[in-house]
Amino acid sequence: MRKGILILLSLICAFNFLSCVEEFYPNIPDSGVSFLMVEGQITDKAEPYFVKSSRSLPIRANDESPVSGANIQIEEEGAVYVLSDQGDGLYSTNKFTGQANHNYRLSITLDGNHYQHHGRL
C-alpha cells in the first residue's frame, strides 16, 4: 500500500513538471539603438587573425547585421597591422605572430566614430 502511494505521488509530481504552461511574451520596446560588436583574438601562433564586426539587433531578430567599410588595425608597440575587409563583417590580417608580454591596441574607425581597446598578451 505504501509503495502504491509513493508511485501515485511520483506520478503527480512528474505530471506537474511536464504539464504545459502558457508562453509569456513580455512587451520589450525597440529602442532603435544599435551597438557595434567586435569579436576576435590574438595568440602566439604565426597565422592570419580575424576580427568579426556586426551591429546589435532588436531582441527578437534572428539574423546578424555585419559591418563593412570599417578601418580596423592592430597596434603592437610601434608596429601597425591594417586588417583588410573580407566582406560580411569579417576582417583579416596577414600572417602575424602575437608576442607574450606585449601590449596591443585594437583601433576601429567607422562612420566617423573611433573605438579603441587595449590589451596584453
N, C-alpha and C positions, 0 to 999 in steps of 0.2 A: 504494500500500500504506500509506504513512504517513497519507494522508488518511482511509483506512478505519479506522485505529487511533484517530485523533483523533475521528472520528464515534462510534465504539464507546465510547470513554472519556466523551465528552459525554453519550451516552445513559445510561450507567451512573450518572454524577453526577446527571443530571436525575431518574432513577428514584429515587435515594436521597433527593433533596429532596422528591419528590412522593409517596413511599410513605406509607402510613398508619402512624400511631403510636397507641398505646393512650392514651386520655384519662386524665388524672390528676385525681382529686378529693381534695384534701387534707382532712384532718379538722380543721375550724375550729370550735371550740366557740362556741356563742352565749353571750356574757357577760351578756346581758339588760340591758346598759347602753344607754341611749338619749341621744343628744346633740341639743341644739337647733341647727338650721342656719338661717342667715338669708342671703338674697340681696337686693341692692338697690344703687342708685347715685343720686348727686345730680350734676346738671350745671348749667350756667348758662342753661338754657332754661326759659322760663315754661310749665310743664306739670305735670300731676299726676305724682307719683312713686309707685312701687310697691315694696313690700317683701314678699318671699315667705318664709314661715317653715314649717319642717317638722321632723320628728324623724328621726334616723338609724334605719335598719332593719338587720336582720342581712344579712350579705354576699350571700346568695343570694336575697334578697327582690326582687321585680320591680316593686313599686309604691311609691308615696310615702305618707308619713304626715303630711298637712298639719296645722298647728297653728292652732286658732281660740281665741278668748277671751283673747288676749294684749292688754296695754295697750302700744302702741308709739308713741313720739313722737320727733321730731327737734328738737333744741335748737340754736339758732343765736344766739350772743352776745346772750342775753336773750329772744329770741322762742322760743315753743314751738309746734310743729305736731303736733297729735294725729292719728294715722293711723286711718282707720276700717276695720273688719273687713268685707271683701267676701265672705268665705267661702272655703273650700278653701285656707286658709293665706295668702291674698292680702290685703294691707293697702294703703290708698292715702291720699295727701294731697290737699288741694285744690290749686289752682294755686299753685305755689311756685317761686321762682327762686333757685338757688344762687348765691352771690357768691364770686368769686375772693378768695383770701387770708382767708377767714372760717373760723373753727373750728366744727365740728359735732359733736354727740354724739347717737348713736342709743341710746335707752333702751328696754328691754323688761322688762315685769313679767309673769311667767307662773307660775301655780301657787305663788305666794308667793316666787318667786326673782326677783332683779333682775339684769339684764345690761346692760352699757354698752360702747359702742365710741366712741372719739374719732377724729376725722379732720379733715383740712383740704382745702379745695377749691382 
